[in-house]
Amino acid sequence: MELINVYFNKSICGKCVPCDILIDHESGTMDSVQLGPFEQLFRFNNFIFGQTGAGNNWAKVHYTKGAEQNDFILDVERKEAEGCDCLQGLQICHSLDRGTRTGTRTLLIAKVREECLNRIICMFYVVPSLKVSDTVVLLYNLTLSVHQLLENADEVMHFDNEALYDIYFRNLKLTTPTNGDSNHIMLIVMSYITCFVRFTGQLNADLCQLNVNLVQFLNFHSPRMFDAKNMIAASDPGHGRYLTEHTIYIGHMSTKEIYEQMLNVHPPTDSKKNKNSQILQTI
């Protein structure tokens, strides 16, 4: 609870309220939150919901419905930012399959980038899969959204629905995984990624350091993290090269031991001399 003020604000009565904004064009999702077990956790003024959906139409949300709501969303975002002592950046979670989630978020990050030039925009997004969803237009929504992320987002954390389901089938031996199971894995990953700003350690870090100083070593606790079967993105790292690698360690351990073990698992190599090296030499 030492750094709870990173993601929560404490009210006068002592209640901790998350610094978040919930956005959707359908009121059904708002009802599920308000009637759920965490209904008393969120601030009602930060609920921004519409009455009807967009029919999975990216352009309809990005240029009409989303544009109508965008000013109100930015006002709420400014209010939350003003309540921060030292705003490092924003973290946005969404998926790239539905029109509302793609059109609204891409428009939002473009406007936020104009106002927060010196702040980190970190995206956690879910890539759809035809094996999981039967929505016909999901590939169009994905294509129209990716370039917006490239232009306006500083850090992008990629989750692939197909890869998540493969983890359940192959590693966890689940025959019928649900959306709740996928959310559980993503929440664990997001929790580990943000642990350095929520807990103190030997080397304190922030979103800026995560963006600039990526550590190019394997995780010696689990060399299988670079196994294609354990990836949360449907890709095979054996067929490409790494620009950078970043590993986050959790727990009590010696810094000297970390460096020694990393050198044992993945000794430094020169890709110009070693053609099998997966690390791309950069200047």
C-alpha positions as CSV (number, residue, x, y, z in Angstrom):
1,M,0.0,0.0,0.0
2,E,3.1,2.3,0.1
3,L,2.7,3.5,-3.5
4,I,-1.1,3.1,-3.9
5,N,-1.4,6.7,-4.9
6,V,0.2,5.8,-8.3
7,Y,-3.1,4.4,-9.6
8,F,-5.5,5.5,-6.9
9,N,-6.7,8.8,-5.3
10,K,-7.7,8.8,-1.7
11,S,-10.9,10.7,-0.9
12,I,-11.6,12.8,2.2
13,C,-13.4,9.8,3.8
14,G,-10.4,7.6,3.2
15,K,-11.8,5.6,0.2
16,C,-9.3,4.8,-2.6
17,V,-10.7,5.5,-6.0
18,P,-8.8,4.4,-9.2
19,C,-7.6,7.1,-11.6
20,D,-9.3,5.7,-14.6
21,I,-12.0,6.6,-17.3
22,L,-14.4,3.9,-18.6
23,I,-15.5,4.6,-22.2
24,D,-18.0,2.8,-24.5
25,H,-20.9,3.6,-26.8
26,E,-23.1,0.9,-25.4
27,S,-24.8,1.2,-22.1
28,G,-24.8,-2.6,-21.5
29,T,-21.2,-2.6,-20.5
30,M,-21.8,0.2,-18.0
31,D,-24.6,-1.9,-16.4
32,S,-22.3,-4.9,-16.1
33,V,-19.8,-2.8,-14.2
34,Q,-22.3,-1.1,-12.0
35,L,-24.0,-4.4,-11.1
36,G,-20.7,-6.2,-10.6
37,P,-18.7,-6.9,-7.5
38,F,-16.6,-3.7,-8.0
39,E,-19.5,-1.3,-8.4
40,Q,-18.4,0.9,-5.4
41,L,-14.8,1.1,-6.6
42,F,-15.1,3.4,-9.6
43,R,-16.0,7.1,-9.7
44,F,-19.4,7.5,-11.5
45,N,-18.4,10.8,-13.1
46,N,-15.7,9.0,-15.0
47,F,-18.2,6.7,-16.8
48,I,-18.6,7.9,-20.4
49,F,-21.2,5.7,-22.2
50,G,-23.6,6.1,-25.1
51,Q,-27.0,4.6,-25.7
52,T,-26.4,2.7,-29.0
53,G,-23.4,0.9,-30.5
54,A,-21.7,1.6,-33.8
55,G,-22.3,-1.7,-35.5
56,N,-18.6,-2.5,-35.5
57,N,-18.0,0.4,-37.9
58,W,-14.7,2.0,-37.3
59,A,-15.3,5.1,-39.5
60,K,-18.7,5.8,-37.9
61,V,-17.1,6.0,-34.5
62,H,-13.9,7.8,-35.5
63,Y,-15.5,10.6,-37.5
64,T,-19.0,11.0,-36.0
65,K,-20.0,9.4,-32.7
66,G,-16.5,9.4,-31.3
67,A,-15.9,13.0,-32.3
68,E,-19.0,14.1,-30.6
69,Q,-17.9,12.5,-27.3
70,N,-14.2,13.3,-27.6
71,D,-14.4,16.8,-26.0
72,F,-16.2,15.4,-23.0
73,I,-13.7,12.6,-22.7
74,L,-10.8,15.1,-22.9
75,D,-12.4,17.2,-20.1
76,V,-12.5,14.2,-17.8
77,E,-9.0,13.3,-18.8
78,R,-7.7,16.8,-17.9
79,K,-9.5,16.7,-14.6
80,E,-7.7,13.4,-13.7
81,A,-4.4,14.8,-14.9
82,E,-4.7,17.9,-12.8
83,G,-5.2,15.6,-9.7
84,C,-1.8,14.0,-10.2
85,D,1.3,15.3,-8.5
86,C,3.7,14.2,-11.3
87,L,2.0,12.8,-14.4
88,Q,4.3,10.5,-16.2
89,G,1.9,9.3,-18.9
90,L,-1.4,7.6,-19.7
91,Q,-2.2,3.9,-20.1
92,I,-5.0,3.0,-22.4
93,C,-6.5,-0.5,-22.7
94,H,-8.7,-1.5,-25.6
95,S,-9.2,-4.1,-28.3
96,L,-8.8,-3.8,-32.1
97,D,-11.9,-5.8,-33.2
98,R,-14.9,-3.7,-32.4
99,G,-15.7,-0.4,-34.0
100,T,-16.2,1.5,-30.8
101,R,-13.1,0.3,-29.1
102,T,-10.9,1.0,-32.2
103,G,-12.4,4.2,-33.5
104,T,-12.8,5.9,-30.2
105,R,-9.4,5.0,-28.9
106,T,-7.5,5.9,-32.0
107,L,-9.2,9.3,-32.1
108,L,-8.6,9.8,-28.4
109,I,-4.8,9.1,-28.5
110,A,-4.4,11.5,-31.4
111,K,-6.0,14.3,-29.4
112,V,-4.2,13.4,-26.2
113,R,-0.9,13.4,-28.1
114,E,-1.5,17.0,-29.1
115,E,-2.0,18.0,-25.5
116,C,0.5,15.8,-23.8
117,L,3.6,16.0,-26.0
118,N,6.0,15.3,-23.2
119,R,4.0,12.4,-21.6
120,I,4.3,8.7,-22.3
121,I,1.2,7.1,-24.0
122,C,1.3,3.4,-23.2
123,M,-1.2,1.1,-25.0
124,F,-2.4,-2.3,-24.0
125,Y,-4.4,-3.7,-26.9
126,V,-5.9,-7.0,-27.9
127,V,-5.5,-8.2,-31.5
128,P,-8.5,-10.2,-32.8
129,S,-8.4,-13.6,-34.4
130,L,-10.8,-15.2,-36.8
131,K,-10.5,-18.4,-34.8
132,V,-12.0,-16.7,-31.8
133,S,-14.4,-14.1,-33.2
134,D,-16.8,-14.4,-36.1
135,T,-17.1,-10.7,-36.7
136,V,-16.6,-10.1,-40.4
137,V,-15.3,-6.5,-40.2
138,L,-12.7,-7.1,-37.5
139,L,-9.8,-7.2,-40.0
140,Y,-10.9,-3.8,-41.4
141,N,-11.0,-2.3,-37.9
142,L,-7.6,-3.7,-37.2
143,T,-6.1,-2.3,-40.4
144,L,-7.5,1.1,-39.9
145,S,-6.2,1.3,-36.3
146,V,-2.6,0.1,-36.5
147,H,-1.1,3.1,-38.2
148,Q,-2.7,5.4,-35.5
149,L,-0.9,3.4,-32.8
150,L,2.4,3.7,-34.8
151,E,2.0,7.5,-35.0
152,N,0.8,8.4,-31.6
153,A,1.6,5.7,-29.0
154,D,5.0,5.6,-27.3
155,E,4.7,2.0,-25.9
156,V,2.5,-0.7,-27.2
157,M,1.8,-3.9,-25.4
158,H,0.5,-6.5,-27.8
159,F,-2.0,-9.3,-26.8
160,D,-3.1,-11.8,-29.4
161,N,-6.4,-13.7,-28.8
162,E,-5.2,-16.6,-30.9
163,A,-1.9,-16.9,-28.9
164,L,-3.8,-16.7,-25.6
165,Y,-6.1,-19.5,-26.6
166,D,-3.0,-21.6,-27.7
167,I,-1.6,-21.1,-24.2
168,Y,-4.7,-22.5,-22.7
169,F,-4.9,-25.5,-25.0
170,R,-1.2,-26.4,-24.9
171,N,0.1,-25.2,-21.6
172,L,-2.9,-25.1,-19.2
173,K,-4.8,-28.0,-20.8
174,L,-8.1,-26.2,-20.9
175,T,-10.6,-27.4,-23.5
176,T,-13.1,-24.5,-23.4
177,P,-11.4,-21.3,-22.4
178,T,-13.6,-18.3,-21.8
179,N,-13.2,-14.5,-22.1
180,G,-12.6,-14.4,-18.4
181,D,-9.7,-16.8,-18.8
182,S,-8.1,-14.5,-21.4
183,N,-8.6,-11.5,-19.3
184,H,-7.0,-13.3,-16.4
185,I,-3.7,-13.8,-18.4
186,M,-3.7,-10.2,-19.6
187,L,-4.3,-8.9,-16.1
188,I,-1.3,-10.9,-14.9
189,V,0.9,-9.6,-17.7
190,M,-0.2,-6.0,-17.1
191,S,0.4,-6.3,-13.4
192,Y,3.9,-7.5,-13.9
193,I,4.6,-4.8,-16.5
194,T,3.5,-2.0,-14.1
195,C,5.0,-3.5,-10.9
196,F,8.1,-1.2,-11.1
197,V,5.9,1.9,-10.7
198,R,3.8,0.3,-7.9
199,F,6.6,-1.1,-5.8
200,T,10.0,0.2,-4.7
201,G,13.1,-1.7,-5.8
202,Q,16.9,-1.5,-6.0
203,L,16.6,0.4,-9.3
204,N,13.6,2.6,-9.4
205,A,12.1,3.0,-12.8
206,D,9.3,4.9,-14.5
207,L,7.5,4.9,-17.9
208,C,10.2,7.0,-19.5
209,Q,12.9,4.7,-18.5
210,L,10.9,1.7,-19.7
211,N,10.6,3.5,-23.0
212,V,14.3,4.4,-23.4
213,N,16.4,1.9,-21.5
214,L,15.3,-1.6,-22.6
215,V,17.5,-4.3,-21.2
216,Q,18.7,-6.7,-23.9
217,F,19.0,-9.9,-21.9
218,L,17.0,-13.1,-21.4
219,N,15.1,-13.8,-18.2
220,F,17.3,-16.3,-16.5
221,H,14.5,-17.6,-14.3
222,S,12.5,-18.8,-17.3
223,P,14.4,-19.2,-20.6
224,R,11.1,-20.4,-22.1
225,M,9.8,-16.9,-22.2
226,F,11.2,-16.7,-25.8
227,D,9.5,-20.0,-26.8
228,A,6.9,-19.3,-29.4
229,K,4.4,-21.5,-27.4
230,N,4.5,-19.1,-24.5
231,M,4.2,-15.9,-26.5
232,I,1.2,-13.7,-26.0
233,A,1.6,-12.7,-29.6
234,A,1.2,-15.3,-32.4
235,S,4.7,-15.1,-33.8
236,D,7.8,-17.3,-33.9
237,P,10.9,-15.4,-32.7
238,G,13.1,-18.1,-34.2
239,H,12.4,-16.6,-37.7
240,G,13.5,-13.1,-36.9
241,R,15.8,-10.8,-35.0
242,Y,15.3,-8.8,-31.8
243,L,15.8,-5.1,-31.8
244,T,15.5,-4.9,-28.0
245,E,14.5,-7.2,-25.1
246,H,13.1,-6.1,-21.7
247,T,12.9,-8.3,-18.6
248,I,11.3,-7.4,-15.3
249,Y,12.4,-9.2,-12.2
250,I,10.2,-9.6,-9.2
251,G,11.3,-10.7,-5.7
252,H,14.4,-10.5,-3.5
253,M,17.6,-11.3,-5.3
254,S,21.1,-10.0,-5.7
255,T,21.9,-7.7,-8.6
256,K,25.2,-9.4,-9.1
257,E,23.5,-12.8,-9.3
258,I,21.1,-11.5,-12.0
259,Y,24.0,-10.3,-14.2
260,E,25.9,-13.5,-13.8
261,Q,22.9,-15.7,-14.6
262,M,22.0,-13.6,-17.6
263,L,25.5,-13.9,-19.0
264,N,25.3,-17.7,-18.5
265,V,21.9,-18.1,-20.2
266,H,22.6,-15.6,-23.0
267,P,26.2,-14.6,-23.4
268,P,26.9,-11.5,-25.4
269,T,27.4,-12.2,-29.1
270,D,28.3,-10.2,-32.2
271,S,25.6,-10.7,-34.9
272,K,28.2,-9.7,-37.6
273,K,30.3,-12.7,-36.6
274,N,27.6,-15.1,-35.4
275,K,24.9,-15.6,-38.1
276,N,22.8,-17.5,-35.6
277,S,22.5,-14.6,-33.2
278,Q,18.9,-13.3,-32.7
279,I,20.1,-9.9,-31.5
280,L,20.2,-7.2,-34.2
281,Q,23.3,-5.0,-33.9
282,T,22.3,-1.3,-33.8
283,I,24.1,2.0,-33.3
